[in-house]
Amino acid sequence: MALGLVRGSRHIERLMNTPLVFDRSLLRRRLSRALSQGYADFLLTRVVEDLEERLSTVVRSFPLALDVGTPTAAAVEALRRSGRAEEVVRLSPVPEPGNIMGDEERLPFAGGQFDLAISVLALQGVNDLPGALVQIRRALKPDGLFIAALLGGATLTELRQSFTQAEAELEGGVSPRVAPFADLRDIGGLLQRAGFALPVTDSEALRVRYATPFALMQDLRRMGLTNALNDRRKAPLRRATLMRAAEIYAERFADPDGRIPATFEIVWLSGWTPHESQQKPLRPGSAKMRLADALGVKEGETPPSPEDGQSS
């Protein structure tokens, strides 16, 4: 397999003008630490299973697929097991033997190479999501498929609210501690702006239960998802604030059995690179039949309800 790799600074100007919400180098260091200490893969495993199910409805195979930044090789392994992709290239966020290390914000591939691009639980940490989507679309061949899952806006809402209240009570102010994840309502528009055809978005809220808030925080550390916001407070978290946040979490959100829930919203997005074979919307005014004729009523009449004419 010969891949066209590109090196250069075509995206540097755009990135310089993009607000830097995340410390990307810190994100990679946190993920490397999580992988070396034993990655908590329960959430990734569940999402990869959903990815396999979604791809099973697409009646085609993909000669060359690309994995964009998934934290582990789990999605690549699933693609290879399924036989849906003949070859899979992995762009890894951290060094991995046999794979290309790279940044989701600066794809190192020439355009029009891949038939399929996937990304699982990675794109929520990019600073320039519109730019990343454009690069993914450009890396795909015409009629190529992109499908991804990322953490959505409702993720860790309980933890966010608990820390906000604790800091307001004890420190007289609030510092950002949970990332501003993408909102489902915005994703479809971003796909269209990036040039994808037939965009589809949906979301699912997964509820994971823990014995204590500290067990949740440990899992977040083992997933590399601890605070990497650029505007985070650099001073160490005060013990009193941490303990108060844990108290608030239990008081406000605990289930009757005392266990506490944590919400992970999974936002799914998919789209195709444009191709002449794809279905296109009709032009305005091109309809061959009036709506009234299709409903069997005269112009201006109200169509009958489904219950009309039925016996009680």
N, C-alpha and C positions, 0 to 999 in steps of 0.2 A: 504494500500500500504506500502510495506517495501522497503526502499531504502538502498543500501549498500553505506555507507559513509566512506571515507578514510581520515585519518589525518596523516600528516608526512611531511618529507622534501625531497621527492624524486626529486622535481623540483628546490630546492633551489640552487644547484650547477649550473644548467643551467642558472637560473635567475641572479646569481652573475656574470656570464660571458657575459650577454646580455647588450648592451648599454642602459642606462636608458634615453630614450628620453622624457618620460612623468613623471611628478610627480603624481603618481597614487592616493595618499592620497588627494592631492589637487583637482584632478578630481572628486573624490567622494564628497568632501566638496562643490565644485561648483555645482554638480548635486543636492545635498541635498538642497542647497540654492535655486536653480531654482524651485525645486518641492514645497518647502514651500512658495515661493512667487508667484506661478502660472506658471506652466511649459508651454512654447510655443510649442504646440504639432502639429502644422500644417504640419511640415516635417515628423514627425514620423507617423502621421495619413495617409499621402499619401503613405509612404513606406509600412506600414502594409497592406493597400489595395492592393498594388502590390504583397505582399507576399501571400495574400489569393488567388489572381488570379493565381499565379505560382503554388501553391499547388493544385489548382483545376484540373490541368492537370495530377496529379499523381493519378493513379487509385488504391488506396489502403487506408486503415485506419491505424492509428498508436495507438496501445494500450497505450504506455507511451511516452510522448514527454518532451523535456527539452528546456527551454528558457534560453539562456546564455547572461545575462547582459543587455537586452533591458532596456532603461532608465525608462520606465513605464510598467505597466501590459497590455498595449494595445494589444500586440501580443498574449499574453496568452488568453485574452478575445476573440479575433478573432478566435483562435483555438477552444475554447470551444463553441462558437456560431456555428461554421461550423460543429461540430460533427465529425471532422476528427480525433481528438485525444480523447481517452477515459479518460485519466488522463494527466495532465500537471504539471510539476515541474518547478518552477521559481527560478533561481539563480539571486537574485537581487543585484545590486551594492550598494544599501543603505538599511538600515533597513526597513522592510515592515512586517506588521502583516500577519502571516500564510505562509510566504515564507522564503527560505534559503538565508541569506546574504552571499555572497562569491565574489571571485575575478576570473575574466575570465582567469587569468594567473595561477590559482591554483584551478582547479576544485576539489571539495570535494567528488567526486563520484567514487565508484569502477567501474571497466571496464565492458563493455557489458551489460548495463542496459536498454538503451533507443532505441526506434524505430525511433525517429525523434529528431533532434536538430535544433533549430532556433536561430538566433541572429540578432537584428535589431539596427543599428546605435550605436554599442557598440565596436566592435573589432578594430576600427580605433584608439582607445586610449590605446591599450596594447603595452608594450615594446617588448614582444617576441611573435609576431604573429605566426611564425612557430610552436613554442612550444604550443601555445593555440590551434592551429588546430590539433596537434597531440593528445592533451588531449581530445578534442571533439570527434575525431575519436575513441579513446579508450573507451569513455563512451558509444558509440553506439554499438548495436548488429550487427552481420553480416547482410549485406543487409539493414542497417539503412541509413536514408537519413539525410544529413546536408544541410541547406540552410540559407544563411545570406546575409545581406546588410550592407555595411559600406561606409563611406565617402571616396571618391577617390581623386586623385591628383589634379584635376582641381577645387576642392572645394575652394571657397573664393579667387580665383585668383585675382580678382579685388582689394580686400582689401589688399592682400599681396603686390601687386605691388604698391599700393598707399602709404602704410607705408614704404616700402623700399625706395621709392623716397623721401618721406618727411624726413626720418631720415638721408639719405645721404646728403640732402641739409642743414639741420639745426643742425645736431649733428655730422657730419663727420664720421659716421659709421652706421652699420645696426645691429639690434638685432632681434633674431627670435621671431615673433609674431603670425604666423599662422602655424599650425602643418604640418609636411611633410606627408600628407596622402598617403595611399597605391596606387601604380600604377597598372592599370588593367593588363598590360603586365606581371607583376610579380606574380599575384595572382594564375593563373593556375598552374605555377610551384610549388608554395607553397603547393597547394592542393595535387599535386602528391607526393611531398616530405613527406607530412604528412601521406601518405598511402591511400588517397581516390581514388576510382575507378571512371571512367566516369566523370571526372571533367568538369564543364561548368562555364564560366565567361562571363559577359557582363556588360555594364554600360549605364547609362542614365544621361544626364545633365538637371537638373531642374533649371529654371531661376525664381528667386523671385524678385519682384520689390518693392522698398521702396521710401518714400518721400525724405529721407536724409540718409547719411551714419550712422548717430547717431541712427536712427530707426533700422537699421540692427544690430548695436552693442548692442542695447537693447535686440533684439531677441536672439542674441548669448548668452547674459547673462542669459536670461530666458530659454535657452536650456542647460545651463551648459557647453557651448563650448568656454568660454573665455580662454585666454592663460594659459596653465598649463605645458608648456615646462620646462624641468629642466634647460636649458640654457637661459631662459628668463632673461631680465634685471630686477633686483630686485627693482631698484629705480622707483618711480612713473612716469608714462608717462607725459612728459611735455605738458602743454596746447598748446603751440605754435606748437609742432609736431602734436598733435591730430588735430588741426584746419587746418594745412597745408595738412595733409593726407586727410581730408574731402574735401578740395578744389581740390586736385589732382583727387580724386575719381570722383567728379562731372565733372571736366574738361575732363577727359579721357574716362569716361564710361557712362555718363548720356544719356538717350534716348531723342529724340526730345521734349518730353513733360516735360523734366526736372527730371523725376524719375530715380533713379539709380538701376541697376540690380545687383544681387548677384547670383553667380553660386554655386550650390550644386551638385557635381557629386556623383551619387549613383552607387557603384560597387556591382554587384550581384555575388555570388559564390555558387556553389552547388557541391556535390559529394556524393558517396555512399561508405559505408564500403564494402570491397571486399566480394564476395560470389560466390560460384560455379555456381549459376544460371545465373549470369550476362553475357552479351555478351562480347566476348573477340576478340581482333584482330587476324587475320590469321597470321600464322607463315610465315616468308619470304620464298618464293619458293613453297608454298603450293597451289597456284592458279591452277584451273582445266582447264582454257582456256587462250590462249594468248590474249593480248589486241588487236592485229591486227585482230584476228578472230572475236572478239566481235564487232569491228568496220566495219567488212566486207571489209577489204582492204588487200593488200599484204604487207608482211614485208617491211618496209622502205617507203611505200607510205604515202602521206598526206591524211587524211580522208576528204571527201567533206564537204564544209561549208553548213549551213542550207539553204542558198540562192540558191545553185546550182540547176538548173533544174526548178526554178520558173520563171514564165513569169512576165514581168514588167508591 
